[in-house]
Amino acid sequence: LDLSHNQLQSLPLLGQTLPALTVLDVSFNRLTSLPLGALRGLGELQELYLKGNELKTLPPGLLTPTPKLEKLSLANNLTELPAGLLNGLENLDTLLLQENSLYTIPKGFFGSHLLPFAFLHGNPWLCNCEILYFRRWLQDNAENVYVWKQGVDVKAMTSNVASVQCDNSDKFPVYKY
């Protein structure tokens, strides 16, 4: 279901009317927040696109009703991520967090997920002792970090962990901090 570019200020509750929905694109609307139950009933959802909204953060547990989620796009505008956001998303293989205003990643954010495709560039990462969990994750998953290129299939992209750079130290790669 493509509801992108519609000036939506709130997300309609779709779970009761569209429980078999597998793709939801609400990119480039005017969403400023999402209630905790916004995705309730969407247990078949595999792809969720929220990029380009006015969201600054998301409620912890927002994605709990979507255990089959494989692709999650949260690019553009987020300033913080709640710990545990990805809990229970065992099928997640693509996470787009590029071009946000993220300074750090909460400790344990990625859990034990095998995340083959992560897009994390274009954020003002603050390299201090709070970034150590994220640095370690980048070191352990360097081959899974990419730079997003519009129109290119993710499987054709080349990994680039050096694209995730400290904002406070002359663009030094976070994984080397």
Contacts in CASP RR format, 6 or more apart in sequence:
PFRMAT RR
TARGET T0000
AUTHOR 0000-0000-0000
METHOD contacts of the structure
MODEL  1
LDLSHNQLQSLPLLGQTLPALTVLDVSFNRLTSLPLGALRGLGELQELYL
KGNELKTLPPGLLTPTPKLEKLSLANNLTELPAGLLNGLENLDTLLLQEN
SLYTIPKGFFGSHLLPFAFLHGNPWLCNCEILYFRRWLQDNAENVYVWKQ
GVDVKAMTSNVASVQCDNSDKFPVYKY
1 14 0 8 1.000
1 18 0 8 1.000
1 21 0 8 1.000
1 23 0 8 1.000
1 24 0 8 1.000
1 25 0 8 1.000
2 23 0 8 1.000
2 25 0 8 1.000
3 24 0 8 1.000
3 25 0 8 1.000
3 26 0 8 1.000
3 29 0 8 1.000
4 25 0 8 1.000
4 26 0 8 1.000
4 27 0 8 1.000
4 28 0 8 1.000
4 29 0 8 1.000
4 49 0 8 1.000
5 27 0 8 1.000
5 28 0 8 1.000
5 29 0 8 1.000
6 29 0 8 1.000
7 29 0 8 1.000
7 30 0 8 1.000
8 26 0 8 1.000
8 29 0 8 1.000
8 30 0 8 1.000
8 31 0 8 1.000
9 29 0 8 1.000
9 30 0 8 1.000
9 31 0 8 1.000
9 32 0 8 1.000
10 31 0 8 1.000
11 26 0 8 1.000
11 31 0 8 1.000
11 34 0 8 1.000
11 38 0 8 1.000
13 37 0 8 1.000
13 38 0 8 1.000
13 40 0 8 1.000
14 21 0 8 1.000
14 24 0 8 1.000
14 42 0 8 1.000
15 21 0 8 1.000
15 39 0 8 1.000
15 40 0 8 1.000
15 41 0 8 1.000
15 42 0 8 1.000
16 41 0 8 1.000
18 42 0 8 1.000
19 41 0 8 1.000
19 42 0 8 1.000
19 43 0 8 1.000
19 44 0 8 1.000
20 44 0 8 1.000
21 42 0 8 1.000
21 44 0 8 1.000
21 45 0 8 1.000
22 44 0 8 1.000
22 45 0 8 1.000
22 46 0 8 1.000
22 47 0 8 1.000
23 45 0 8 1.000
23 46 0 8 1.000
23 47 0 8 1.000
24 42 0 8 1.000
24 45 0 8 1.000
24 47 0 8 1.000
24 48 0 8 1.000
24 49 0 8 1.000
25 47 0 8 1.000
25 49 0 8 1.000
26 49 0 8 1.000
26 50 0 8 1.000
26 53 0 8 1.000
27 49 0 8 1.000
27 50 0 8 1.000
27 51 0 8 1.000
27 52 0 8 1.000
27 53 0 8 1.000
27 73 0 8 1.000
28 51 0 8 1.000
28 52 0 8 1.000
28 53 0 8 1.000
29 52 0 8 1.000
29 53 0 8 1.000
30 53 0 8 1.000
30 54 0 8 1.000
31 50 0 8 1.000
31 53 0 8 1.000
31 54 0 8 1.000
31 55 0 8 1.000
32 53 0 8 1.000
32 54 0 8 1.000
32 55 0 8 1.000
32 56 0 8 1.000
33 55 0 8 1.000
34 50 0 8 1.000
34 55 0 8 1.000
34 58 0 8 1.000
34 59 0 8 1.000
34 62 0 8 1.000
35 59 0 8 1.000
36 59 0 8 1.000
36 61 0 8 1.000
36 62 0 8 1.000
37 62 0 8 1.000
37 65 0 8 1.000
38 62 0 8 1.000
39 45 0 8 1.000
39 48 0 8 1.000
39 62 0 8 1.000
39 63 0 8 1.000
39 65 0 8 1.000
39 66 0 8 1.000
40 65 0 8 1.000
41 65 0 8 1.000
42 65 0 8 1.000
42 66 0 8 1.000
43 65 0 8 1.000
43 66 0 8 1.000
43 67 0 8 1.000
43 68 0 8 1.000
44 68 0 8 1.000
45 66 0 8 1.000
45 68 0 8 1.000
45 69 0 8 1.000
46 68 0 8 1.000
46 69 0 8 1.000
46 70 0 8 1.000
46 71 0 8 1.000
46 91 0 8 1.000
47 69 0 8 1.000
47 70 0 8 1.000
47 71 0 8 1.000
47 72 0 8 1.000
48 63 0 8 1.000
48 66 0 8 1.000
48 69 0 8 1.000
48 71 0 8 1.000
48 72 0 8 1.000
48 73 0 8 1.000
49 73 0 8 1.000
50 72 0 8 1.000
50 73 0 8 1.000
50 74 0 8 1.000
51 73 0 8 1.000
51 74 0 8 1.000
51 75 0 8 1.000
51 76 0 8 1.000
51 96 0 8 1.000
52 75 0 8 1.000
52 76 0 8 1.000
52 77 0 8 1.000
53 76 0 8 1.000
53 77 0 8 1.000
54 77 0 8 1.000
55 74 0 8 1.000
55 77 0 8 1.000
55 78 0 8 1.000
56 77 0 8 1.000
56 78 0 8 1.000
56 79 0 8 1.000
56 80 0 8 1.000
57 78 0 8 1.000
57 79 0 8 1.000
57 80 0 8 1.000
57 81 0 8 1.000
57 82 0 8 1.000
58 74 0 8 1.000
58 78 0 8 1.000
58 81 0 8 1.000
58 82 0 8 1.000
58 85 0 8 1.000
59 82 0 8 1.000
60 82 0 8 1.000
60 83 0 8 1.000
60 84 0 8 1.000
60 85 0 8 1.000
61 82 0 8 1.000
61 84 0 8 1.000
61 85 0 8 1.000
61 87 0 8 1.000
62 85 0 8 1.000
63 69 0 8 1.000
63 72 0 8 1.000
63 85 0 8 1.000
63 86 0 8 1.000
63 87 0 8 1.000
63 88 0 8 1.000
63 89 0 8 1.000
64 87 0 8 1.000
64 88 0 8 1.000
66 89 0 8 1.000
67 88 0 8 1.000
67 89 0 8 1.000
67 90 0 8 1.000
67 91 0 8 1.000
68 91 0 8 1.000
69 89 0 8 1.000
69 91 0 8 1.000
69 92 0 8 1.000
70 91 0 8 1.000
70 92 0 8 1.000
70 93 0 8 1.000
70 94 0 8 1.000
71 92 0 8 1.000
71 93 0 8 1.000
71 94 0 8 1.000
71 96 0 8 1.000
72 89 0 8 1.000
72 92 0 8 1.000
72 94 0 8 1.000
72 95 0 8 1.000
72 96 0 8 1.000
73 96 0 8 1.000
74 95 0 8 1.000
74 96 0 8 1.000
74 97 0 8 1.000
74 100 0 8 1.000
75 96 0 8 1.000
75 97 0 8 1.000
75 98 0 8 1.000
75 99 0 8 1.000
75 100 0 8 1.000
75 119 0 8 1.000
75 148 0 8 1.000
76 99 0 8 1.000
76 100 0 8 1.000
77 100 0 8 1.000
77 101 0 8 1.000
78 97 0 8 1.000
78 100 0 8 1.000
78 101 0 8 1.000
78 102 0 8 1.000
79 100 0 8 1.000
79 101 0 8 1.000
79 102 0 8 1.000
79 103 0 8 1.000
80 102 0 8 1.000
80 103 0 8 1.000
81 97 0 8 1.000
81 102 0 8 1.000
81 105 0 8 1.000
81 106 0 8 1.000
81 109 0 8 1.000
82 106 0 8 1.000
83 106 0 8 1.000
83 107 0 8 1.000
83 108 0 8 1.000
83 109 0 8 1.000
84 106 0 8 1.000
84 108 0 8 1.000
84 109 0 8 1.000
84 111 0 8 1.000
85 109 0 8 1.000
86 92 0 8 1.000
86 95 0 8 1.000
86 109 0 8 1.000
86 110 0 8 1.000
86 111 0 8 1.000
86 113 0 8 1.000
87 111 0 8 1.000
89 113 0 8 1.000
90 113 0 8 1.000
92 113 0 8 1.000
92 115 0 8 1.000
93 114 0 8 1.000
93 115 0 8 1.000
93 116 0 8 1.000
93 117 0 8 1.000
94 115 0 8 1.000
94 116 0 8 1.000
94 117 0 8 1.000
94 118 0 8 1.000
94 119 0 8 1.000
94 154 0 8 1.000
95 115 0 8 1.000
95 117 0 8 1.000
95 118 0 8 1.000
95 119 0 8 1.000
96 119 0 8 1.000
96 148 0 8 1.000
97 118 0 8 1.000
97 119 0 8 1.000
97 120 0 8 1.000
97 123 0 8 1.000
98 119 0 8 1.000
98 120 0 8 1.000
98 121 0 8 1.000
98 122 0 8 1.000
98 123 0 8 1.000
98 147 0 8 1.000
98 148 0 8 1.000
99 121 0 8 1.000
99 122 0 8 1.000
99 123 0 8 1.000
100 122 0 8 1.000
100 123 0 8 1.000
101 123 0 8 1.000
101 124 0 8 1.000
102 123 0 8 1.000
102 124 0 8 1.000
102 125 0 8 1.000
103 123 0 8 1.000
103 124 0 8 1.000
103 125 0 8 1.000
103 126 0 8 1.000
103 167 0 8 1.000
104 125 0 8 1.000
104 126 0 8 1.000
104 130 0 8 1.000
104 131 0 8 1.000
104 134 0 8 1.000
105 131 0 8 1.000
105 133 0 8 1.000
105 134 0 8 1.000
105 137 0 8 1.000
106 133 0 8 1.000
107 133 0 8 1.000
108 133 0 8 1.000
109 133 0 8 1.000
109 134 0 8 1.000
110 137 0 8 1.000
110 141 0 8 1.000
115 141 0 8 1.000
115 144 0 8 1.000
116 144 0 8 1.000
117 144 0 8 1.000
117 146 0 8 1.000
117 154 0 8 1.000
117 157 0 8 1.000
118 141 0 8 1.000
118 144 0 8 1.000
118 145 0 8 1.000
118 146 0 8 1.000
119 145 0 8 1.000
119 146 0 8 1.000
119 147 0 8 1.000
119 148 0 8 1.000
120 145 0 8 1.000
120 163 0 8 1.000
120 164 0 8 1.000
121 147 0 8 1.000
121 148 0 8 1.000
121 160 0 8 1.000
121 163 0 8 1.000
121 164 0 8 1.000
121 165 0 8 1.000
122 163 0 8 1.000
122 165 0 8 1.000
123 164 0 8 1.000
123 167 0 8 1.000
124 167 0 8 1.000
125 131 0 8 1.000
125 134 0 8 1.000
125 164 0 8 1.000
125 165 0 8 1.000
125 166 0 8 1.000
125 167 0 8 1.000
125 174 0 8 1.000
126 166 0 8 1.000
126 167 0 8 1.000
126 168 0 8 1.000
127 135 0 8 1.000
127 166 0 8 1.000
127 167 0 8 1.000
127 168 0 8 1.000
127 169 0 8 1.000
127 172 0 8 1.000
127 174 0 8 1.000
127 177 0 8 1.000
128 168 0 8 1.000
131 166 0 8 1.000
131 174 0 8 1.000
131 177 0 8 1.000
134 174 0 8 1.000
135 174 0 8 1.000
135 175 0 8 1.000
135 177 0 8 1.000
138 145 0 8 1.000
138 161 0 8 1.000
138 164 0 8 1.000
138 174 0 8 1.000
138 175 0 8 1.000
139 175 0 8 1.000
141 161 0 8 1.000
142 159 0 8 1.000
142 161 0 8 1.000
142 175 0 8 1.000
143 159 0 8 1.000
143 161 0 8 1.000
144 159 0 8 1.000
145 159 0 8 1.000
145 160 0 8 1.000
145 161 0 8 1.000
145 163 0 8 1.000
145 164 0 8 1.000
146 154 0 8 1.000
146 157 0 8 1.000
146 158 0 8 1.000
146 159 0 8 1.000
146 160 0 8 1.000
146 163 0 8 1.000
147 157 0 8 1.000
147 160 0 8 1.000
147 163 0 8 1.000
149 157 0 8 1.000
161 173 0 8 1.000
161 175 0 8 1.000
162 173 0 8 1.000
162 175 0 8 1.000
163 173 0 8 1.000
164 173 0 8 1.000
164 174 0 8 1.000
164 175 0 8 1.000
165 171 0 8 1.000
165 172 0 8 1.000
165 173 0 8 1.000
165 174 0 8 1.000
166 172 0 8 1.000
166 173 0 8 1.000
166 174 0 8 1.000
166 177 0 8 1.000
169 177 0 8 1.000
END
